[in-house]
């Protein structure tokens, strides 16, 4: 999976914000703020990480169970899909 071209991550007032640029910006009028784990997952998706790789990232970086990591990744991907950020 990969984040669509035109979306990037910016730091604004100590917040991680997803921003749209170019043609994508004219159709995207939302602000998506990410916490630390969301930032980690988003950055991995910028380079095309798989769902399994995202789960592994959470397991390696946070003290969570496999079930919690799977649930969190599924929720994160659903949010990105609803907002049309994934290719």
Backbone as JSON Lines, residues from 0, in Angstrom:
{"i":0,"aa":"X","n":[0.84,-1.18,0.0],"ca":[0.0,0.0,0.0],"c":[0.88,1.23,0.0]}
{"i":1,"aa":"X","n":[0.33,2.28,-0.54],"ca":[1.1,3.5,-0.61],"c":[0.18,4.72,-0.53]}
{"i":2,"aa":"X","n":[0.71,5.78,0.06],"ca":[-0.01,7.05,0.11],"c":[-0.01,7.65,-1.3]}
{"i":3,"aa":"X","n":[-1.16,8.19,-1.72],"ca":[-1.25,8.82,-3.04],"c":[-0.28,9.98,-3.15]}
{"i":4,"aa":"X","n":[0.2,10.18,-4.36],"ca":[1.06,11.33,-4.64],"c":[0.27,12.61,-4.37]}
{"i":5,"aa":"X","n":[0.93,13.58,-3.79],"ca":[0.28,14.85,-3.48],"c":[0.0,15.02,-2.0]}
{"i":6,"aa":"X","n":[0.13,13.95,-1.23],"ca":[-0.05,14.03,0.22],"c":[1.31,13.9,0.9]}
{"i":7,"aa":"X","n":[1.52,14.72,1.9],"ca":[2.78,14.67,2.63],"c":[2.53,15.0,4.09]}
{"i":8,"aa":"X","n":[3.54,14.83,4.89],"ca":[3.45,15.07,6.32],"c":[4.25,16.32,6.65]}
{"i":9,"aa":"X","n":[3.66,17.2,7.43],"ca":[4.33,18.44,7.85],"c":[4.2,18.58,9.36]}
{"i":10,"aa":"X","n":[5.18,19.23,9.94],"ca":[5.15,19.56,11.37],"c":[4.63,20.98,11.5]}
{"i":11,"aa":"X","n":[3.59,21.18,12.28],"ca":[3.02,22.51,12.48],"c":[2.66,22.66,13.95]}
{"i":12,"aa":"X","n":[3.33,23.57,14.62],"ca":[3.08,23.83,16.05],"c":[3.09,22.53,16.86]}
{"i":13,"aa":"X","n":[4.14,21.77,16.7],"ca":[4.32,20.49,17.41],"c":[3.28,19.43,17.07]}
{"i":14,"aa":"X","n":[2.59,19.59,15.96],"ca":[1.62,18.6,15.5],"c":[2.07,18.05,14.15]}
{"i":15,"aa":"X","n":[1.81,16.77,13.94],"ca":[2.07,16.14,12.65],"c":[0.78,16.21,11.84]}
{"i":16,"aa":"X","n":[0.83,16.95,10.74],"ca":[-0.36,17.22,9.93],"c":[-0.16,16.67,8.52]}
{"i":17,"aa":"X","n":[-1.17,15.98,8.01],"ca":[-1.17,15.53,6.62],"c":[-1.68,16.69,5.78]}
{"i":18,"aa":"X","n":[-0.9,17.06,4.77],"ca":[-1.3,18.15,3.88],"c":[-1.33,17.65,2.44]}
{"i":19,"aa":"X","n":[-2.18,18.3,1.66],"ca":[-2.29,17.97,0.24],"c":[-1.7,19.12,-0.56]}
{"i":20,"aa":"X","n":[-1.11,18.78,-1.69],"ca":[-0.55,19.81,-2.57],"c":[-0.92,19.51,-4.02]}
{"i":21,"aa":"X","n":[-0.72,20.49,-4.86],"ca":[-1.01,20.32,-6.28],"c":[-2.49,20.12,-6.54]}
{"i":22,"aa":"X","n":[-2.8,19.3,-7.55],"ca":[-4.19,19.04,-7.92],"c":[-4.99,18.4,-6.8]}
{"i":23,"aa":"X","n":[-4.32,17.59,-6.01],"ca":[-4.99,16.9,-4.91],"c":[-5.57,17.9,-3.91]}
{"i":24,"aa":"X","n":[-4.88,19.01,-3.7],"ca":[-5.29,20.0,-2.71],"c":[-6.66,20.61,-3.01]}
{"i":25,"aa":"X","n":[-7.0,20.73,-4.28],"ca":[-8.29,21.34,-4.63],"c":[-9.48,20.46,-4.24]}
{"i":26,"aa":"X","n":[-9.25,19.16,-4.09],"ca":[-10.33,18.23,-3.73],"c":[-10.24,17.74,-2.29]}
{"i":27,"aa":"X","n":[-9.25,18.19,-1.56],"ca":[-9.04,17.71,-0.19],"c":[-9.09,18.89,0.76]}
{"i":28,"aa":"X","n":[-10.17,19.0,1.5],"ca":[-10.35,20.15,2.38],"c":[-10.41,19.76,3.85]}
{"i":29,"aa":"X","n":[-9.62,18.78,4.22],"ca":[-9.61,18.29,5.59],"c":[-8.23,18.48,6.2]}
{"i":30,"aa":"X","n":[-8.21,18.42,7.51],"ca":[-6.95,18.42,8.25],"c":[-6.88,17.09,8.99]}
{"i":31,"aa":"X","n":[-5.81,16.37,8.78],"ca":[-5.62,15.11,9.49],"c":[-4.37,15.26,10.35]}
{"i":32,"aa":"X","n":[-4.57,15.22,11.65],"ca":[-3.46,15.3,12.6],"c":[-3.12,13.88,13.05]}
{"i":33,"aa":"X","n":[-1.83,13.6,13.13],"ca":[-1.37,12.27,13.5],"c":[-0.59,12.31,14.81]}
{"i":34,"aa":"X","n":[-0.78,11.28,15.62],"ca":[0.05,11.14,16.8],"c":[1.35,10.46,16.38]}
{"i":35,"aa":"X","n":[2.19,10.08,17.35],"ca":[3.49,9.5,17.01],"c":[3.36,8.19,16.23]}
{"i":36,"aa":"X","n":[2.44,7.34,16.65],"ca":[2.28,6.07,15.93],"c":[1.68,6.29,14.55]}
{"i":37,"aa":"X","n":[0.76,7.23,14.42],"ca":[0.21,7.56,13.11],"c":[1.27,8.1,12.17]}
{"i":38,"aa":"X","n":[2.16,8.92,12.7],"ca":[3.28,9.46,11.9],"c":[4.16,8.32,11.41]}
{"i":39,"aa":"X","n":[4.47,7.38,12.31],"ca":[5.3,6.24,11.95],"c":[4.67,5.43,10.82]}
{"i":40,"aa":"X","n":[3.38,5.16,10.94],"ca":[2.67,4.38,9.92],"c":[2.57,5.15,8.61]}
{"i":41,"aa":"X","n":[2.27,6.44,8.69],"ca":[2.15,7.27,7.49],"c":[3.47,7.3,6.72]}
{"i":42,"aa":"X","n":[4.57,7.5,7.44],"ca":[5.89,7.53,6.79],"c":[6.21,6.2,6.13]}
{"i":43,"aa":"X","n":[5.82,5.1,6.76],"ca":[6.04,3.79,6.16],"c":[5.2,3.62,4.89]}
{"i":44,"aa":"X","n":[3.99,4.15,4.91],"ca":[3.13,4.06,3.73],"c":[3.61,4.95,2.59]}
{"i":45,"aa":"X","n":[4.34,5.99,2.9],"ca":[4.91,6.84,1.84],"c":[5.86,6.04,0.95]}
{"i":46,"aa":"X","n":[6.48,5.01,1.52],"ca":[7.42,4.19,0.74],"c":[6.83,2.82,0.39]}
{"i":47,"aa":"X","n":[5.53,2.65,0.63],"ca":[4.85,1.45,0.15],"c":[4.87,0.25,1.09]}
{"i":48,"aa":"X","n":[4.75,0.47,2.38],"ca":[4.74,-0.64,3.34],"c":[3.46,-1.46,3.21]}
{"i":49,"aa":"X","n":[3.58,-2.74,3.51],"ca":[2.41,-3.62,3.52],"c":[1.73,-3.55,4.88]}
{"i":50,"aa":"X","n":[0.55,-4.1,4.97],"ca":[-0.17,-4.13,6.25],"c":[0.64,-4.89,7.3]}
{"i":51,"aa":"X","n":[1.25,-5.99,6.89],"ca":[2.07,-6.78,7.81],"c":[3.27,-5.98,8.31]}
{"i":52,"aa":"X","n":[3.87,-5.19,7.43],"ca":[5.01,-4.35,7.83],"c":[4.57,-3.27,8.82]}
{"i":53,"aa":"X","n":[3.39,-2.73,8.62],"ca":[2.87,-1.72,9.55],"c":[2.64,-2.33,10.93]}
{"i":54,"aa":"X","n":[2.09,-3.53,10.96],"ca":[1.88,-4.22,12.23],"c":[3.22,-4.46,12.92]}
{"i":55,"aa":"X","n":[4.2,-4.9,12.17],"ca":[5.54,-5.13,12.73],"c":[6.14,-3.85,13.29]}
{"i":56,"aa":"X","n":[5.93,-2.74,12.6],"ca":[6.44,-1.45,13.08],"c":[5.86,-1.11,14.45]}
{"i":57,"aa":"X","n":[4.57,-1.31,14.62],"ca":[3.95,-1.03,15.92],"c":[4.49,-1.96,17.0]}
{"i":58,"aa":"X","n":[4.66,-3.23,16.65],"ca":[5.18,-4.19,17.63],"c":[6.61,-3.87,18.04]}
{"i":59,"aa":"X","n":[7.41,-3.39,17.09],"ca":[8.81,-3.07,17.37],"c":[8.97,-1.77,18.16]}
{"i":60,"aa":"X","n":[8.05,-0.83,17.99],"ca":[8.21,0.5,18.57],"c":[7.33,0.79,19.78]}
{"i":61,"aa":"X","n":[6.33,-0.05,20.02],"ca":[5.41,0.2,21.13],"c":[5.14,-1.1,21.88]}
{"i":62,"aa":"X","n":[4.77,-0.97,23.11],"ca":[4.46,-2.14,23.92],"c":[2.98,-2.47,23.74]}
{"i":63,"aa":"X","n":[2.69,-3.13,22.63],"ca":[1.32,-3.53,22.32],"c":[1.29,-5.01,21.97]}
{"i":64,"aa":"X","n":[0.13,-5.6,22.11],"ca":[-0.04,-7.0,21.72],"c":[-0.22,-7.07,20.2]}
{"i":65,"aa":"X","n":[-0.07,-8.26,19.67],"ca":[-0.29,-8.47,18.24],"c":[-1.72,-8.09,17.87]}
{"i":66,"aa":"X","n":[-2.67,-8.46,18.7],"ca":[-4.08,-8.16,18.42],"c":[-4.32,-6.65,18.39]}
{"i":67,"aa":"X","n":[-3.74,-5.93,19.34],"ca":[-3.89,-4.47,19.4],"c":[-3.24,-3.82,18.18]}
{"i":68,"aa":"X","n":[-2.06,-4.29,17.79],"ca":[-1.37,-3.73,16.62],"c":[-2.2,-3.96,15.36]}
{"i":69,"aa":"X","n":[-2.75,-5.15,15.21],"ca":[-3.59,-5.45,14.03],"c":[-4.82,-4.54,14.0]}
{"i":70,"aa":"X","n":[-5.46,-4.38,15.15],"ca":[-6.66,-3.54,15.23],"c":[-6.33,-2.09,14.9]}
{"i":71,"aa":"X","n":[-5.23,-1.59,15.47],"ca":[-4.85,-0.2,15.24],"c":[-4.49,0.06,13.78]}
{"i":72,"aa":"X","n":[-3.77,-0.87,13.17],"ca":[-3.41,-0.72,11.75],"c":[-4.66,-0.76,10.89]}
{"i":73,"aa":"X","n":[-5.57,-1.68,11.18],"ca":[-6.82,-1.77,10.41],"c":[-7.6,-0.46,10.5]}
{"i":74,"aa":"X","n":[-7.72,0.09,11.7],"ca":[-8.43,1.36,11.89],"c":[-7.74,2.49,11.14]}
{"i":75,"aa":"X","n":[-6.42,2.56,11.23],"ca":[-5.65,3.61,10.55],"c":[-5.86,3.52,9.04]}
{"i":76,"aa":"X","n":[-5.77,2.31,8.49],"ca":[-5.95,2.13,7.05],"c":[-7.38,2.46,6.61]}
{"i":77,"aa":"X","n":[-8.36,2.16,7.45],"ca":[-9.75,2.52,7.13],"c":[-9.91,4.03,7.05]}
{"i":78,"aa":"X","n":[-9.31,4.75,7.98],"ca":[-9.38,6.21,7.97],"c":[-8.74,6.76,6.7]}
{"i":79,"aa":"X","n":[-7.59,6.23,6.34],"ca":[-6.91,6.69,5.12],"c":[-7.74,6.36,3.88]}
{"i":80,"aa":"X","n":[-8.36,5.2,3.86],"ca":[-9.19,4.78,2.73],"c":[-10.42,5.67,2.61]}
{"i":81,"aa":"X","n":[-11.09,5.93,3.71],"ca":[-12.28,6.79,3.7],"c":[-11.93,8.18,3.17]}
{"i":82,"aa":"X","n":[-10.75,8.66,3.52],"ca":[-10.32,10.0,3.1],"c":[-9.57,9.99,1.76]}
{"i":83,"aa":"X","n":[-9.51,8.81,1.13],"ca":[-8.93,8.64,-0.21],"c":[-7.46,9.05,-0.28]}
{"i":84,"aa":"X","n":[-6.7,8.63,0.72],"ca":[-5.27,8.92,0.75],"c":[-4.42,7.77,0.22]}
{"i":85,"aa":"X","n":[-5.01,6.59,0.05],"ca":[-4.25,5.43,-0.41],"c":[-4.43,5.21,-1.9]}
{"i":86,"aa":"X","n":[-3.35,4.75,-2.54],"ca":[-3.42,4.4,-3.97],"c":[-4.21,3.13,-4.13]}
